[in-house]
Amino acid sequence: MRVWDSKTHSFIVKIWLEETAEEDGKARWRGHVTHVGDEQRRYVETLDDLSAFIGSYLEEMGVRSEPRSRLGRWLNRWTRH
């Protein structure tokens, strides 16, 4: 493994809005995220789930949990557009 490989992570993220008219008429986020390096996949029901999955890889790199909260804020801002 090259040195930069241990400090680089790639993810494939697929998210969509799922309408639930029969329940309350609100749309909900659904999707999955796959880590390219080890092919681990997690199905997500919230953007917090997505942030937690990516954040777990950041923590393994020694990144403190604060950036994970920044990731969550970024995702929330991005999805409002």
Secondary structure, 3 states (H helix, E strand, C coil): CCHHHHHCCCEEEEEEEEECCCCCCCEEEEEEEEECCCCCEEEECCHHHHHHHHHHHHHHCCCCCHHHHHHHHHHHHHHCC
